[in-house]
Every structure is written in structure tokens, then in C-alpha cells.
Amino acid sequence: MLLFLNIAQLLLYIGGLALIGQGLLFILSGQKRETNLFYQLFQIMNKPWTSIARFISPKQIADHQIPFVALCMVAILYIAVTLAKIEHCVSVGIELCQ
């Protein structure tokens, strides 16, 4: 169980950092962001998160707001997995969670 929680936490952490990186490049690159190699790599890395965010969000949410929705979703899931990991470690004993 602890391995599963660690893997889920790691995947969410990487996804969150990639979404933050894409947001920073969105601000710094300006109009030429679509030709920026690193921005394109972040878009590819974030495709699963943005697809899920588009699926669960209402149609009134604009496409340029979807990465922010994905970041909020990843942050909430990361907090939930972290709390589940803490609960698991407290229930089995802190010594077994190292």
C-alpha cells in the first residue's frame, strides 16, 4: 500500500511541477510560446492532466483556462494522497513507513 501511495504521490508531484513550468513559460515566452521547444514538451507531458480537466469541467470553462483547472485538480489529488499516506503510516506504525 505504501508503495502505491508513493508512486501516486510522485506522479502527481511531477505533473504539478510540469503544469507550473508550462505556466511560467506561458508568461515568459509571450506570443512565441507555440514555437518554444520546452513549452511544447510541457504540453505533451501535461496532456493527460489537461484531458481529464477538460472532461470534468463544464463547457463554460475556456480552453486557455484548462491548464489552471488541471493544476488545481493535481494539487487537490496530491493533498489527498499525502493525507492518505499519513493515515496509513499512523495506522501501521511510523517505524514501518521508512
ChimeraX commands (.cxc) that place a marker at each C-alpha (Angstrom):
marker #1 position 0.00,0.00,0.00 radius 0.5
marker #1 position 2.81,2.40,0.86 radius 0.5
marker #1 position 4.49,1.76,-2.50 radius 0.5
marker #1 position 1.26,2.56,-4.34 radius 0.5
marker #1 position 0.85,5.80,-2.37 radius 0.5
marker #1 position 4.47,6.78,-3.03 radius 0.5
marker #1 position 4.08,6.17,-6.77 radius 0.5
marker #1 position 0.82,8.14,-6.91 radius 0.5
marker #1 position 2.38,10.99,-4.96 radius 0.5
marker #1 position 5.40,11.05,-7.27 radius 0.5
marker #1 position 3.26,11.10,-10.43 radius 0.5
marker #1 position 1.16,13.95,-9.05 radius 0.5
marker #1 position 4.28,15.85,-7.99 radius 0.5
marker #1 position 5.82,15.57,-11.46 radius 0.5
marker #1 position 2.53,16.58,-13.07 radius 0.5
marker #1 position 2.18,19.58,-10.79 radius 0.5
marker #1 position 5.71,20.78,-11.48 radius 0.5
marker #1 position 5.19,20.34,-15.23 radius 0.5
marker #1 position 1.99,22.40,-15.07 radius 0.5
marker #1 position 3.76,25.12,-13.10 radius 0.5
marker #1 position 6.62,25.08,-15.63 radius 0.5
marker #1 position 4.18,25.40,-18.50 radius 0.5
marker #1 position 2.51,28.33,-16.75 radius 0.5
marker #1 position 5.81,30.10,-16.22 radius 0.5
marker #1 position 6.78,29.62,-19.85 radius 0.5
marker #1 position 3.33,30.84,-20.87 radius 0.5
marker #1 position 4.10,34.10,-19.07 radius 0.5
marker #1 position 7.76,34.41,-20.11 radius 0.5
marker #1 position 7.53,33.32,-23.75 radius 0.5
marker #1 position 4.83,35.68,-24.87 radius 0.5
marker #1 position 3.41,35.19,-28.35 radius 0.5
marker #1 position 6.21,32.85,-29.47 radius 0.5
marker #1 position 5.38,30.17,-26.92 radius 0.5
marker #1 position 3.99,27.75,-29.54 radius 0.5
marker #1 position 7.43,27.58,-31.20 radius 0.5
marker #1 position 9.28,27.14,-27.89 radius 0.5
marker #1 position 10.59,23.57,-27.61 radius 0.5
marker #1 position 10.28,23.38,-23.83 radius 0.5
marker #1 position 6.73,24.74,-23.89 radius 0.5
marker #1 position 5.82,22.02,-26.39 radius 0.5
marker #1 position 7.43,19.37,-24.16 radius 0.5
marker #1 position 5.40,20.63,-21.19 radius 0.5
marker #1 position 2.24,20.47,-23.30 radius 0.5
marker #1 position 2.97,16.83,-24.15 radius 0.5
marker #1 position 3.73,15.98,-20.50 radius 0.5
marker #1 position 0.55,17.69,-19.33 radius 0.5
marker #1 position -1.75,16.20,-21.97 radius 0.5
marker #1 position -3.21,13.53,-19.60 radius 0.5
marker #1 position -3.94,16.10,-16.89 radius 0.5
marker #1 position -5.45,18.65,-19.24 radius 0.5
marker #1 position -7.57,15.97,-20.92 radius 0.5
marker #1 position -9.00,14.88,-17.57 radius 0.5
marker #1 position -9.56,18.51,-16.59 radius 0.5
marker #1 position -11.41,19.19,-19.86 radius 0.5
marker #1 position -13.56,16.10,-19.32 radius 0.5
marker #1 position -14.65,17.00,-15.77 radius 0.5
marker #1 position -15.02,20.76,-16.25 radius 0.5
marker #1 position -18.19,22.38,-17.57 radius 0.5
marker #1 position -18.31,23.63,-21.14 radius 0.5
marker #1 position -18.30,27.27,-19.96 radius 0.5
marker #1 position -14.62,26.94,-19.00 radius 0.5
marker #1 position -12.50,28.34,-21.83 radius 0.5
marker #1 position -9.68,26.28,-23.34 radius 0.5
marker #1 position -6.99,28.66,-22.13 radius 0.5
marker #1 position -8.18,28.11,-18.53 radius 0.5
marker #1 position -7.93,24.31,-18.64 radius 0.5
marker #1 position -4.27,24.10,-17.53 radius 0.5
marker #1 position -5.16,26.09,-14.38 radius 0.5
marker #1 position -8.07,23.71,-13.72 radius 0.5
marker #1 position -5.65,20.79,-14.20 radius 0.5
marker #1 position -3.20,22.36,-11.73 radius 0.5
marker #1 position -5.95,22.77,-9.13 radius 0.5
marker #1 position -7.05,19.18,-9.71 radius 0.5
marker #1 position -3.49,17.85,-9.35 radius 0.5
marker #1 position -2.94,19.91,-6.19 radius 0.5
marker #1 position -6.12,18.58,-4.58 radius 0.5
marker #1 position -5.23,14.99,-5.52 radius 0.5
marker #1 position -1.69,15.46,-4.19 radius 0.5
marker #1 position -3.02,16.68,-0.85 radius 0.5
marker #1 position -5.47,13.76,-0.72 radius 0.5
marker #1 position -2.73,11.20,-1.43 radius 0.5
marker #1 position -0.46,12.83,1.13 radius 0.5
marker #1 position -3.19,12.65,3.78 radius 0.5
marker #1 position -3.87,9.01,2.87 radius 0.5
marker #1 position -0.15,8.27,3.20 radius 0.5
marker #1 position -0.04,9.94,6.63 radius 0.5
marker #1 position -3.11,7.99,7.75 radius 0.5
marker #1 position -1.60,4.74,6.51 radius 0.5
marker #1 position 1.70,5.38,8.27 radius 0.5
marker #1 position -0.02,6.24,11.53 radius 0.5
marker #1 position -2.18,3.10,11.36 radius 0.5
marker #1 position 0.69,0.65,10.68 radius 0.5
marker #1 position 3.24,2.47,12.80 radius 0.5
marker #1 position 5.76,5.08,11.85 radius 0.5
marker #1 position 8.64,2.61,12.08 radius 0.5
marker #1 position 7.25,0.57,9.16 radius 0.5
marker #1 position 6.92,3.60,6.87 radius 0.5
marker #1 position 10.59,4.25,6.32 radius 0.5
marker link #1:1,2 radius 0.2
marker link #1:2,3 radius 0.2
marker link #1:3,4 radius 0.2
marker link #1:4,5 radius 0.2
marker link #1:5,6 radius 0.2
marker link #1:6,7 radius 0.2
marker link #1:7,8 radius 0.2
marker link #1:8,9 radius 0.2
marker link #1:9,10 radius 0.2
marker link #1:10,11 radius 0.2
marker link #1:11,12 radius 0.2
marker link #1:12,13 radius 0.2
marker link #1:13,14 radius 0.2
marker link #1:14,15 radius 0.2
marker link #1:15,16 radius 0.2
marker link #1:16,17 radius 0.2
marker link #1:17,18 radius 0.2
marker link #1:18,19 radius 0.2
marker link #1:19,20 radius 0.2
marker link #1:20,21 radius 0.2
marker link #1:21,22 radius 0.2
marker link #1:22,23 radius 0.2
marker link #1:23,24 radius 0.2
marker link #1:24,25 radius 0.2
marker link #1:25,26 radius 0.2
marker link #1:26,27 radius 0.2
marker link #1:27,28 radius 0.2
marker link #1:28,29 radius 0.2
marker link #1:29,30 radius 0.2
marker link #1:30,31 radius 0.2
marker link #1:31,32 radius 0.2
marker link #1:32,33 radius 0.2
marker link #1:33,34 radius 0.2
marker link #1:34,35 radius 0.2
marker link #1:35,36 radius 0.2
marker link #1:36,37 radius 0.2
marker link #1:37,38 radius 0.2
marker link #1:38,39 radius 0.2
marker link #1:39,40 radius 0.2
marker link #1:40,41 radius 0.2
marker link #1:41,42 radius 0.2
marker link #1:42,43 radius 0.2
marker link #1:43,44 radius 0.2
marker link #1:44,45 radius 0.2
marker link #1:45,46 radius 0.2
marker link #1:46,47 radius 0.2
marker link #1:47,48 radius 0.2
marker link #1:48,49 radius 0.2
marker link #1:49,50 radius 0.2
marker link #1:50,51 radius 0.2
marker link #1:51,52 radius 0.2
marker link #1:52,53 radius 0.2
marker link #1:53,54 radius 0.2
marker link #1:54,55 radius 0.2
marker link #1:55,56 radius 0.2
marker link #1:56,57 radius 0.2
marker link #1:57,58 radius 0.2
marker link #1:58,59 radius 0.2
marker link #1:59,60 radius 0.2
marker link #1:60,61 radius 0.2
marker link #1:61,62 radius 0.2
marker link #1:62,63 radius 0.2
marker link #1:63,64 radius 0.2
marker link #1:64,65 radius 0.2
marker link #1:65,66 radius 0.2
marker link #1:66,67 radius 0.2
marker link #1:67,68 radius 0.2
marker link #1:68,69 radius 0.2
marker link #1:69,70 radius 0.2
marker link #1:70,71 radius 0.2
marker link #1:71,72 radius 0.2
marker link #1:72,73 radius 0.2
marker link #1:73,74 radius 0.2
marker link #1:74,75 radius 0.2
marker link #1:75,76 radius 0.2
marker link #1:76,77 radius 0.2
marker link #1:77,78 radius 0.2
marker link #1:78,79 radius 0.2
marker link #1:79,80 radius 0.2
marker link #1:80,81 radius 0.2
marker link #1:81,82 radius 0.2
marker link #1:82,83 radius 0.2
marker link #1:83,84 radius 0.2
marker link #1:84,85 radius 0.2
marker link #1:85,86 radius 0.2
marker link #1:86,87 radius 0.2
marker link #1:87,88 radius 0.2
marker link #1:88,89 radius 0.2
marker link #1:89,90 radius 0.2
marker link #1:90,91 radius 0.2
marker link #1:91,92 radius 0.2
marker link #1:92,93 radius 0.2
marker link #1:93,94 radius 0.2
marker link #1:94,95 radius 0.2
marker link #1:95,96 radius 0.2
marker link #1:96,97 radius 0.2
marker link #1:97,98 radius 0.2
view
